Amino acid sequence: MTTLEAAGLLISNQPNGAPSRGVRSEIFQALTKEVGQMVRLKVIMFFALLVSPAAASPLALDGDTVILDGQHIRIANIDTPEIHEYHCDAELRLGLVAKRRMAELLSSGPIVVHEGDPGSGRQIDRYGRMLATIEVDGKDVGEIMIAEGLARRWSGKRRPWCR
């Protein structure tokens, strides 16, 4: 017995048990339509997962800038060494360590974002990034970075990391 017979899709009006041309055509059309719908559904599901915030992993761009759920966030309470426009090799090295540590912190537990700069109350910085503090497992990641010597408290302006 074939799968189609088991599904009750084959209706025979021929003496040898074969379906007529019209019945074969209807079966083919029904299966083509069903397969087409399944393929479309799979494509839609794939793209939904691809752009879904739930599917997006946190990303550390550097020690004080992250992407969460597609949103660029500047961590408002800290300043870390630059890795893109650094002024000396020591700043670059420390900046790369800070970036790696931020990535570790973001992947270590549940994340809570507190929007706004607690000092100034501003919501957005001059580059269009959301200003916020971030907690992981109830601990402020900025404070952790400061305690580990990878950041300093934000004073309202950047200060040099090179001597």
Backbone hydrogen bonds in HBPLUS format (Angstrom, degrees):
<---DONOR---> <-ACCEPTOR-->    atom                        ^
c    i                          cat <-CA-CA->   ^        H-A-AA   ^      H-
h    n   atom  resd res      DA  || num        DHA   H-A  angle D-A-AA Bond
n    s   type  num  typ     dist DA aas  dist angle  dist       angle   num
A0006-ALA N   A0002-THR O   2.91 MM   4  6.20 160.7  1.95 151.4 157.0     1
A0007-ALA N   A0003-THR O   2.92 MM   4  6.14 142.7  2.06 142.4 152.7     2
A0009-LEU N   A0004-LEU O   2.96 MM   5  5.33 161.5  1.99 163.2 157.9     3
A0008-GLY N   A0005-GLU O   2.94 MM   3  5.03 155.6  2.00 104.0 111.8     4
A0017-GLY N   A0014-GLN O   3.09 MM   3  5.28 162.9  2.12 110.2 114.8     5
A0024-ARG N   A0020-SER O   2.87 MM   4  6.17 161.0  1.91 157.0 162.9     6
A0025-SER N   A0021-ARG O   2.94 MM   4  6.15 153.8  2.01 146.5 153.6     7
A0026-GLU N   A0022-GLY O   3.01 MM   4  6.28 154.4  2.07 144.0 150.7     8
A0027-ILE N   A0023-VAL O   2.89 MM   4  6.13 160.6  1.93 152.4 157.7     9
A0028-PHE N   A0024-ARG O   2.89 MM   4  6.07 164.7  1.91 150.4 154.7    10
A0029-GLN N   A0025-SER O   2.93 MM   4  6.12 161.9  1.96 148.6 153.5    11
A0030-ALA N   A0026-GLU O   2.88 MM   4  6.06 160.3  1.92 148.8 154.5    12
A0031-LEU N   A0027-ILE O   2.90 MM   4  6.11 166.0  1.92 156.0 159.7    13
A0032-THR N   A0028-PHE O   2.85 MM   4  5.97 160.6  1.89 149.9 155.9    14
A0033-LYS N   A0029-GLN O   2.91 MM   4  6.04 160.2  1.95 147.6 152.8    15
A0034-GLU N   A0030-ALA O   2.96 MM   4  6.18 161.8  2.00 147.5 152.7    16
A0035-VAL N   A0031-LEU O   2.84 MM   4  5.98 167.3  1.86 155.5 158.8    17
A0036-GLY N   A0032-THR O   2.88 MM   4  5.95 158.3  1.93 145.2 151.9    18
A0037-GLN N   A0033-LYS O   2.96 MM   4  6.19 153.8  2.03 147.1 153.8    19
A0038-MET N   A0034-GLU O   2.99 MM   4  6.25 154.8  2.06 146.8 153.8    20
A0039-VAL N   A0035-VAL O   2.91 MM   4  6.15 160.0  1.95 153.6 158.7    21
A0040-ARG N   A0036-GLY O   2.95 MM   4  6.15 165.0  1.97 148.8 153.1    22
A0041-LEU N   A0037-GLN O   2.90 MM   4  6.04 157.7  1.95 145.9 152.3    23
A0042-LYS N   A0038-MET O   2.93 MM   4  6.16 156.9  1.98 147.6 153.7    24
A0043-VAL N   A0039-VAL O   2.96 MM   4  6.21 158.0  2.00 153.0 158.8    25
A0044-ILE N   A0040-ARG O   2.92 MM   4  6.14 161.9  1.95 151.6 156.5    26
A0045-MET N   A0041-LEU O   2.87 MM   4  6.08 161.3  1.90 150.1 155.6    27
A0046-PHE N   A0042-LYS O   2.90 MM   4  6.06 156.4  1.96 146.3 152.7    28
A0047-PHE N   A0043-VAL O   3.07 MM   4  6.34 168.3  2.08 154.3 155.7    29
A0048-ALA N   A0044-ILE O   2.92 MM   4  6.07 151.7  2.00 147.6 156.4    30
A0049-LEU N   A0045-MET O   2.97 MM   4  6.17 158.6  2.02 150.3 155.0    31
A0050-LEU N   A0046-PHE O   2.96 MM   4  6.16 148.0  2.06 143.8 153.7    32
A0051-VAL N   A0047-PHE O   3.13 MM   4  6.30 153.4  2.20 147.9 151.5    33
A0052-SER N   A0048-ALA O   2.95 MM   4  5.71 118.3  2.34 136.9 151.8    34
A0055-ALA N   A0052-SER O   2.94 MM   3  5.29 139.3  2.11 106.9 118.4    35
A0056-ALA N   A0053-PRO O   3.05 MM   3  5.07 144.2  2.18  99.3 110.1    36
A0059-LEU N   A0067-ILE O   3.00 MM   8  5.08 155.8  2.06 143.5 150.2    37
A0067-ILE N   A0059-LEU O   2.74 MM   8  5.08 151.2  1.82 148.1 157.1    38
A0061-LEU N   A0065-THR O   2.84 MM   4  5.48 148.6  1.94 142.9 152.3    39
A0062-ASP N   A0065-THR O   3.30 MM   3  5.42 153.4  2.38 146.8 145.2    40
A0075-ILE N   A0064-ASP O   2.82 MM  11  5.19 160.8  1.86 146.2 152.2    41
A0066-VAL N   A0073-ILE O   2.89 MM   7  5.28 160.9  1.93 152.4 157.5    42
A0073-ILE N   A0066-VAL O   2.75 MM   7  5.28 168.9  1.76 163.5 164.7    43
A0068-LEU N   A0071-GLN O   3.00 MM   3  5.26 156.9  2.05 146.1 145.7    44
A0071-GLN N   A0068-LEU O   2.88 MM   3  5.26 165.8  1.90 119.7 123.8    45
A0130-MET N   A0072-HIS O   3.03 MM  58  6.30 153.3  2.10 162.8 154.4    46
A0074-ARG N   A0130-MET O   2.76 MM  56  6.03 162.9  1.79 164.2 170.2    47
A0132-ALA N   A0074-ARG O   3.22 MM  58  6.44 155.4  2.29 153.5 154.6    48
A0076-ALA N   A0132-ALA O   2.81 MM  56  5.23 159.2  1.85 133.8 140.9    49
A0154-TRP N   A0077-ASN O   3.17 MM  77  5.15 162.2  2.20 106.5 108.3    50
A0079-ASP N   A0152-ARG O   2.83 MM  73  5.41 139.4  2.00 154.0 164.8    51
A0152-ARG N   A0079-ASP O   2.97 MM  73  5.41 154.3  2.04 147.3 155.4    52
A0092-LEU N   A0088-CYS O   3.23 MM   4  6.62 159.8  2.27 150.8 156.1    53
A0093-ARG N   A0089-ASP O   2.91 MM   4  6.18 167.6  1.93 156.4 159.2    54
A0094-LEU N   A0090-ALA O   3.01 MM   4  6.18 171.9  2.01 151.2 153.4    55
A0095-GLY N   A0091-GLU O   2.82 MM   4  5.87 152.2  1.89 145.8 154.9    56
A0096-LEU N   A0092-LEU O   2.92 MM   4  6.16 151.5  2.00 152.5 158.8    57
A0097-VAL N   A0093-ARG O   3.13 MM   4  6.44 153.3  2.20 146.2 153.3    58
A0098-ALA N   A0094-LEU O   2.88 MM   4  6.13 155.7  1.94 148.0 155.1    59
A0099-LYS N   A0095-GLY O   2.92 MM   4  6.16 153.6  1.99 144.6 151.7    60
A0100-ARG N   A0096-LEU O   3.05 MM   4  6.25 163.0  2.08 145.8 149.8    61
A0101-ARG N   A0097-VAL O   2.94 MM   4  6.18 158.4  1.99 148.7 155.0    62
A0102-MET N   A0098-ALA O   2.89 MM   4  6.09 156.9  1.94 148.6 154.9    63
A0103-ALA N   A0099-LYS O   3.01 MM   4  6.30 158.6  2.06 149.8 155.3    64
A0104-GLU N   A0100-ARG O   3.00 MM   4  6.32 153.5  2.07 145.6 152.9    65
A0105-LEU N   A0101-ARG O   2.89 MM   4  6.19 160.6  1.92 153.2 158.2    66
A0106-LEU N   A0102-MET O   2.92 MM   4  6.16 163.4  1.95 155.1 159.1    67
A0107-SER N   A0103-ALA O   3.18 MM   4  6.36 139.1  2.36 140.7 150.4    68
A0107-SER N   A0104-GLU O   3.23 MM   3  5.32 130.9  2.48  96.3 109.0    69
A0108-SER N   A0105-LEU O   3.10 MM   3  5.16 164.8  2.12 109.2 113.0    70
A0137-ASP N   A0110-PRO O   3.06 MM  27  5.55 155.6  2.13 150.5 156.5    71
A0112-VAL N   A0135-GLU O   2.84 MM  23  5.07 157.7  1.89 147.3 151.5    72
A0135-GLU N   A0112-VAL O   2.81 MM  23  5.07 167.6  1.83 155.2 159.5    73
A0114-HIS N   A0133-THR O   2.81 MM  19  5.18 178.3  1.81 162.4 162.7    74
A0133-THR N   A0114-HIS O   2.98 MM  19  5.18 157.4  2.03 141.7 144.8    75
A0116-GLY N   A0131-LEU O   2.58 MM  15  5.02 151.6  1.66 154.8 144.8    76
A0117-ASP N   A0122-ARG O   2.83 MM   5  5.37 154.0  1.89 153.6 162.5    77
A0121-GLY N   A0117-ASP O   2.68 MM   4  4.82 145.6  1.79 140.5 150.0    78
A0131-LEU N   A0123-GLN O   2.76 MM   8  5.23 165.9  1.78 139.3 139.0    79
A0125-ASP N   A0129-ARG O   2.92 MM   4  5.49 156.3  1.98 151.5 159.1    80
A0128-GLY N   A0125-ASP O   3.03 MM   3  5.43 165.9  2.05 119.0 121.5    81
A0141-VAL N   A0134-ILE O   2.92 MM   7  5.95 163.9  1.94 157.7 162.7    82
A0136-VAL N   A0139-LYS O   2.87 MM   3  5.33 155.1  1.94 147.9 149.0    83
A0139-LYS N   A0136-VAL O   3.04 MM   3  5.33 164.1  2.06 112.5 117.6    84
A0144-ILE N   A0140-ASP O   3.12 MM   4  6.46 152.5  2.20 147.6 155.7    85
A0145-MET N   A0141-VAL O   2.92 MM   4  6.14 162.0  1.96 147.9 152.4    86
A0146-ILE N   A0142-GLY O   2.95 MM   4  6.23 155.0  2.01 149.8 156.7    87
A0147-ALA N   A0143-GLU O   2.93 MM   4  6.10 166.1  1.95 148.0 151.8    88
A0148-GLU N   A0144-ILE O   2.97 MM   4  6.19 141.6  2.13 146.6 157.0    89
A0150-LEU N   A0145-MET O   2.91 MM   5  5.16 149.5  2.01 165.3 160.0    90
A0149-GLY N   A0146-ILE O   2.99 MM   3  5.16 161.5  2.03 109.4 114.9    91
